[in-house]
Amino acid sequence: MGVVHRSLLASCLALLVVVLPNTARAATHATLSVSPHKVLDGSRLAVRATRLQPRHYYTFLLVGPKAKKDRALLGLGRADGRGHLAHTFNLPVILHCGKSTVYLFDVKRVLARASVTVTGCTLKGRPGAPPPAPPKG
């Protein structure tokens, strides 16, 4: 009887080793979506993320078509107790319109990304003069 129990226990442990990493890995992949998928430069963009760590803070970054020049921090958000996060950001003015990507970061790495097309840029694809200096006061 002891041999049967040991082999049954060994089989169950082997099954757990195979099954648990796959289910744990699947549960950790964050999802990110944006709305609308085509947005005017300077307007509002809604983001929705799921499968996050509950009650943790996350950073959203917008990277435009010319990644070295078109980067803007959208802001921070905090996941609720179920690991969901929904937030609306005012889209910053970027230099170049076109296919862009919103990245979701935790403290250590990129967790997810979503595509968005930015339209109506005031600079029409080429860098303009620098913005005016802030008023002294």
trRosetta pair geometry for C-beta under 8 A, 3 or more apart (Angstrom, degrees):
i j d omega theta_ij theta_ji phi_ij phi_ji
1 4 5.7 -55 -153 35 37 112
1 5 6.4 35 153 -18 68 106
2 5 5.8 -55 -148 37 32 111
2 6 6.3 32 154 -19 66 106
3 6 5.7 -54 -146 37 30 111
3 7 6.3 24 157 -14 65 107
4 7 6.0 -57 -145 40 28 105
4 8 6.1 28 155 -18 64 110
5 8 5.7 -57 -144 40 29 111
5 9 6.1 30 156 -19 65 108
6 9 5.7 -55 -144 39 29 111
6 10 6.2 30 155 -20 64 106
7 10 5.5 -49 -143 37 33 113
7 11 6.3 37 153 -21 63 103
8 11 5.7 -52 -148 35 30 112
8 12 6.4 30 153 -18 64 105
9 12 5.7 -54 -147 37 31 110
9 13 6.3 30 155 -17 65 107
10 13 5.8 -54 -146 39 30 111
10 14 6.3 33 154 -20 64 106
11 14 5.7 -55 -148 36 30 112
11 15 6.4 32 153 -20 64 105
12 15 5.6 -55 -150 35 32 113
12 16 6.5 33 152 -19 65 104
13 16 5.6 -52 -148 35 34 113
13 17 6.4 36 153 -21 65 103
14 17 5.7 -51 -149 33 33 113
14 18 6.6 26 154 -14 64 106
15 18 5.9 -60 -150 39 32 107
15 19 5.9 13 160 -6 70 116
16 19 6.1 -62 -130 47 27 99
16 20 5.3 21 177 -19 68 118
17 20 6.8 -42 -116 34 16 105
17 21 7.3 12 177 -11 49 107
18 21 7.5 -78 -171 32 18 99
18 22 7.4 2 154 -6 56 116
19 22 6.1 -74 -161 41 35 107
19 23 6.2 18 159 -10 75 112
20 23 6.0 -62 -141 42 32 103
20 24 5.8 29 164 -18 70 111
21 24 5.7 -58 -140 42 28 110
21 25 6.0 31 160 -23 65 109
22 25 5.8 -54 -144 35 27 111
22 26 6.4 26 156 -19 62 106
23 26 5.7 -52 -146 35 33 111
23 27 6.4 30 156 -19 65 107
24 27 5.9 -58 -150 36 31 109
24 28 6.6 26 155 -21 64 110
25 28 6.0 -63 -152 32 31 109
25 29 7.4 39 155 -32 63 97
26 29 6.5 -47 -160 11 36 111
27 51 6.7 -167 -180 -149 51 109
28 51 7.1 133 -167 163 13 111
29 51 6.2 7 85 125 49 153
29 112 7.7 100 174 -81 68 103
30 49 5.9 -1 180 -171 111 106
30 50 7.1 161 -158 79 64 44
30 51 5.0 -169 -112 86 45 97
30 52 5.6 45 -116 -78 114 73
30 104 6.2 -118 120 97 143 140
30 111 4.0 32 30 152 140 115
30 112 4.2 -114 99 -30 100 121
31 49 6.6 164 84 -151 54 55
31 50 4.9 -3 53 53 104 92
31 51 5.7 81 5 22 84 116
31 112 6.0 141 -141 -128 12 155
32 47 6.7 -18 -164 -168 93 101
32 48 7.4 152 -153 81 46 49
32 49 4.9 -11 -99 -100 74 87
32 102 6.8 -145 152 98 133 105
32 104 4.9 -171 -80 -18 143 134
32 111 7.7 118 -38 99 120 91
32 112 3.8 153 -8 119 113 126
32 113 6.3 18 62 -80 139 1
32 114 4.5 -130 115 -31 98 111
33 47 7.3 156 83 -155 45 54
33 48 5.0 -14 61 60 92 97
33 49 7.9 176 21 -77 61 45
33 114 5.6 147 -120 -115 25 150
34 37 6.6 116 90 -98 94 54
34 45 6.0 -17 -163 -178 110 104
34 46 6.8 142 -161 81 55 55
34 47 5.5 -24 -102 -100 73 70
34 48 7.8 -180 -82 19 28 73
34 102 5.6 119 -65 18 135 144
34 114 4.7 160 -11 116 100 135
34 115 7.7 -137 34 78 126 31
34 116 4.9 -56 99 -71 155 116
35 45 7.6 146 72 -165 40 59
35 46 4.6 -23 65 67 91 108
35 47 8.0 177 22 -79 70 27
35 48 7.3 24 1 -4 109 110
36 39 5.5 150 67 -72 91 83
36 45 7.8 -99 38 -122 57 68
36 46 8.0 69 -18 31 45 95
37 115 7.3 32 -155 101 95 80
37 116 6.0 -148 -158 -122 46 62
37 117 6.6 40 144 16 72 90
38 116 7.4 170 -86 -171 26 69
38 117 4.6 -15 -112 66 74 107
38 119 6.1 24 179 -9 93 123
39 43 5.6 -146 180 68 93 113
39 44 7.7 -121 -153 78 126 36
39 45 5.4 -5 -117 -87 172 96
39 91 6.1 143 132 -41 133 160
39 116 6.0 -7 14 177 113 118
39 117 7.3 149 23 78 63 55
39 118 6.1 -30 74 -110 82 58
39 119 7.1 165 83 25 31 82
40 43 4.3 72 67 -11 92 127
40 91 7.8 157 89 60 53 142
40 118 7.7 61 -172 -163 13 64
40 119 5.7 -53 -102 77 53 82
40 120 4.2 -1 -145 38 87 144
41 91 6.7 -131 -154 116 35 123
41 93 5.8 62 166 -127 106 64
41 94 6.5 -127 -133 36 108 75
41 97 6.5 -89 -52 -92 121 96
41 118 5.4 69 -77 177 78 105
41 119 6.9 -132 -21 85 82 31
41 120 4.9 -149 20 87 90 83
41 121 4.6 102 -40 -90 156 57
41 122 6.8 -133 94 -12 143 75
42 90 7.6 -10 -173 175 49 88
42 91 6.0 -102 -65 84 5 91
42 92 7.5 -10 -98 178 54 17
42 93 5.2 13 -73 -77 95 82
42 120 7.7 -92 29 105 97 114
43 90 7.7 -122 149 -150 19 62
43 91 5.6 16 61 30 48 119
44 88 5.5 12 -178 177 113 109
44 89 7.0 160 -153 83 65 38
44 90 5.9 -44 -97 -102 69 51
44 91 6.6 -169 -102 -9 13 89
45 74 7.4 -77 71 -135 124 134
45 88 7.0 163 82 -155 36 64
45 89 5.3 -19 63 62 89 89
45 91 4.9 82 -14 -64 113 105
45 102 7.5 -178 147 -77 142 143
45 116 6.7 18 -138 -143 133 164
46 86 7.2 2 -176 -172 98 87
46 87 7.4 175 -150 93 59 36
46 88 4.7 -30 -97 -99 74 84
46 89 8.0 165 -90 18 27 66
47 60 6.1 179 15 -118 172 150
47 74 7.6 89 -19 129 143 157
47 77 7.6 -144 82 -23 120 158
47 85 7.7 -7 112 115 96 96
47 86 7.3 -179 92 -145 54 45
47 87 5.7 -7 58 61 94 80
47 88 7.6 167 17 -92 66 34
47 89 6.9 21 -3 0 110 108
47 102 6.3 -144 -103 148 125 155
47 104 7.8 159 174 -80 137 108
47 114 7.4 165 -132 41 93 142
48 84 7.7 -16 -170 -170 83 92
48 85 7.3 165 -154 89 40 58
48 86 4.8 1 -109 -106 80 85
49 52 5.7 55 128 -41 112 125
49 58 6.9 -69 65 82 164 165
49 77 7.6 138 26 89 125 141
49 79 7.3 -82 92 -95 110 99
49 84 7.1 161 88 -157 58 46
49 85 4.4 1 56 56 101 103
49 86 7.8 -168 26 -70 61 46
49 104 5.7 123 -102 -120 142 157
49 111 8.0 64 -158 100 133 127
49 112 6.6 158 -130 54 106 142
50 83 6.6 70 -169 117 54 91
50 84 5.3 -8 -108 -108 73 77
50 85 7.8 -160 -70 26 37 67
51 83 5.8 10 -141 139 11 130
52 56 6.5 -138 156 55 104 107
52 58 6.6 -74 -142 -47 144 140
52 79 4.1 -150 96 -92 129 150
52 83 4.4 173 61 -169 60 80
52 84 7.1 158 30 -71 104 16
52 85 5.9 16 17 -12 154 112
52 111 7.4 64 -108 151 87 163
53 56 4.1 39 86 -1 109 136
53 79 6.4 140 78 49 50 151
53 83 6.3 133 48 -115 1 98
53 106 7.4 68 16 -117 120 140
54 79 5.8 -129 -130 114 30 114
54 80 6.9 -42 -142 109 82 40
54 81 5.0 31 -159 -156 126 34
54 82 6.4 99 -101 11 108 7
54 83 4.9 -70 -66 -61 69 70
55 78 6.7 3 -152 176 42 103
55 79 6.2 -79 -28 80 17 83
55 80 7.4 2 -67 -179 61 17
55 81 6.3 23 -45 -92 97 54
56 78 7.1 -172 95 -147 25 69
56 79 5.6 16 49 28 68 114
56 106 6.7 6 140 -134 135 110
57 76 5.7 -2 -174 -175 107 114
57 77 7.2 158 -153 84 62 34
57 78 5.2 -36 -96 -95 67 78
57 79 8.0 -147 -79 5 21 76
58 76 6.9 152 79 -157 41 65
58 77 5.4 -22 62 65 91 83
58 78 7.5 159 15 -94 76 28
58 79 6.7 66 -11 -36 117 94
58 85 6.4 -103 36 -37 132 177
58 104 5.8 0 172 -170 129 91
58 105 6.5 155 -167 75 75 48
58 106 5.8 -50 -111 -91 82 61
58 111 7.4 -63 -136 25 124 140
59 73 7.2 -50 -173 -148 105 98
59 75 7.8 -151 -146 117 59 26
59 76 5.7 -33 -98 -101 62 72
59 104 7.6 146 77 -158 50 44
59 105 4.4 -20 63 62 100 105
59 106 7.8 160 19 -98 84 15
60 73 7.6 110 85 -170 60 57
60 74 4.0 -47 104 62 108 121
60 75 5.9 5 48 56 105 57
60 76 7.5 -175 12 -88 81 23
60 77 6.7 42 -22 -1 113 110
60 87 7.6 -154 -16 74 148 131
60 89 6.7 -142 89 -42 144 152
60 102 6.0 -9 -168 -174 100 102
60 103 7.1 155 -154 78 48 51
60 104 6.1 -17 -100 -100 71 63
60 105 7.7 -170 -75 20 25 81
61 71 6.7 -11 -179 -165 106 91
61 72 7.3 158 -161 82 61 41
61 73 5.9 -38 -108 -108 74 53
61 74 6.5 -157 -91 5 17 89
61 102 7.2 153 78 -157 43 53
61 103 4.6 -14 60 56 97 103
61 105 6.6 39 -4 -11 112 118
62 70 7.9 -70 125 152 88 86
62 71 7.2 156 86 -155 59 41
62 72 4.7 -10 60 61 105 92
62 73 7.9 -162 21 -80 78 6
62 74 5.4 95 -24 -52 99 104
62 91 7.2 88 -72 -143 169 84
62 92 7.1 179 50 39 138 98
62 94 7.1 -119 119 -61 123 139
62 100 5.9 14 -175 163 91 130
62 101 7.5 159 -153 83 49 42
62 102 5.5 -24 -97 -100 68 72
62 103 7.9 -170 -77 17 22 75
62 116 7.8 -51 -134 54 104 129
63 67 5.2 14 -180 -126 114 84
63 70 6.5 101 -172 104 46 84
63 71 5.4 -5 -109 -105 71 77
63 100 6.3 170 86 -164 46 81
63 101 5.1 -11 59 60 97 91
63 102 8.0 175 19 -86 71 25
63 103 6.6 38 -5 -14 111 112
64 67 7.1 -174 69 -86 56 40
64 69 7.4 -53 66 87 119 75
64 70 2.6 -58 45 137 121 143
64 71 7.2 -123 13 -58 83 38
64 72 7.8 52 -28 1 100 99
64 94 4.6 162 -59 160 143 148
64 95 7.0 172 76 51 164 73
64 96 5.3 136 147 67 134 89
64 97 7.9 -79 -156 -107 119 12
64 98 7.0 90 -177 59 87 86
64 100 4.7 -38 -113 -106 48 108
64 118 6.6 -50 -120 26 99 143
65 70 6.5 39 41 42 51 154
65 96 5.2 -99 53 116 103 122
65 97 7.5 19 3 105 127 27
65 98 3.8 12 -43 80 143 126
65 99 5.6 90 -89 59 98 67
65 100 6.4 -79 -41 -75 64 67
66 69 4.7 2 112 41 113 106
66 70 5.1 100 64 0 73 109
66 95 7.0 -53 55 82 124 114
66 96 4.9 77 9 25 110 153
67 70 6.6 -66 -103 57 20 83
67 71 6.9 48 -172 -61 56 98
68 71 7.9 -52 -175 -20 13 111
69 95 5.5 -48 137 44 117 144
69 96 7.0 78 88 -2 119 115
69 127 7.1 -101 -168 -76 148 117
70 94 4.6 61 -146 -175 99 121
70 95 5.5 -126 -83 42 91 90
70 96 5.3 -92 -60 40 140 95
70 100 7.2 -105 135 -113 130 109
72 92 4.2 -153 -169 55 151 135
72 94 5.9 -115 -20 -82 130 101
74 89 4.4 3 -176 -162 104 170
74 91 7.6 -28 -117 -111 99 52
74 92 7.5 -141 -99 -5 57 101
74 102 6.9 11 -21 -138 150 105
75 87 7.2 -130 86 144 121 143
75 89 5.4 -178 17 -112 120 117
77 85 4.8 107 132 -175 128 127
77 87 4.4 -127 -102 -25 131 149
78 85 6.9 -179 93 -115 24 111
79 82 8.0 -124 166 72 96 48
79 83 5.3 -4 175 -142 135 36
79 84 6.4 132 -156 59 84 23
79 85 4.6 -73 -96 -57 64 103
80 83 7.3 -61 67 10 65 16
80 84 5.3 -13 38 60 108 80
80 85 7.0 173 -5 -79 75 54
91 118 7.3 176 174 -119 143 110
93 121 7.7 118 -163 -139 79 77
93 122 6.9 -17 -152 20 123 114
94 97 7.8 136 83 -76 100 45
94 100 7.5 112 54 -99 167 144
94 118 6.3 25 48 139 124 170
94 121 6.9 -68 78 -114 71 118
95 121 7.3 52 154 -167 21 138
95 123 5.5 -43 -156 64 59 153
95 126 8.0 -72 172 127 99 13
95 127 5.4 -14 -154 -97 133 71
95 128 7.7 -167 -134 11 90 79
96 121 6.6 -21 -158 -110 14 176
96 123 7.4 -67 -74 84 45 115
96 125 5.5 54 -132 -126 83 50
97 117 7.9 44 174 173 84 74
97 118 5.0 -136 -139 102 66 86
97 119 5.6 68 -160 -116 131 31
97 120 7.0 139 -102 38 138 32
97 121 3.9 -145 -47 -9 101 120
97 124 7.8 -22 7 -123 116 29
97 125 6.5 -65 32 -67 85 76
98 117 6.7 -60 178 -148 27 79
98 118 6.6 -7 38 54 31 83
98 125 7.9 67 -30 -101 114 95
99 115 6.3 -25 -163 -161 92 111
99 117 5.7 -34 -93 -101 50 78
100 115 7.2 139 79 -158 45 60
100 116 5.2 -31 72 73 95 82
100 117 6.9 145 18 -110 82 24
100 118 5.1 40 -9 -13 134 108
101 113 5.2 4 -179 -178 111 119
101 114 7.1 152 -156 76 65 34
101 115 5.8 -38 -100 -100 69 58
101 116 7.4 151 -100 24 20 76
102 113 6.5 161 81 -156 50 64
102 114 5.0 -12 56 59 101 87
102 115 7.9 -168 16 -84 77 11
102 116 6.0 46 -21 -1 105 121
103 110 5.4 -61 -166 -133 114 110
103 112 7.7 160 -156 88 49 45
103 113 4.9 -22 -102 -102 63 95
104 110 7.0 101 71 -163 53 66
104 111 4.9 -60 102 61 100 99
104 112 4.5 9 42 57 123 84
104 113 6.8 -156 12 -75 78 44
105 109 7.1 -159 -144 108 77 23
105 110 5.7 -49 -94 -100 75 51
105 111 6.7 153 -117 3 21 88
106 109 6.6 8 50 50 88 59
106 111 5.7 70 -16 -42 95 123
110 113 6.7 2 176 -49 122 102
118 121 6.6 62 132 -57 105 101
121 124 6.3 178 92 -60 96 29
121 125 7.0 119 78 -42 137 51
122 128 7.8 -44 111 -12 92 152
123 126 6.2 -136 156 66 96 49
123 127 6.6 -4 179 -126 144 20
123 128 4.6 -130 -121 -21 109 111
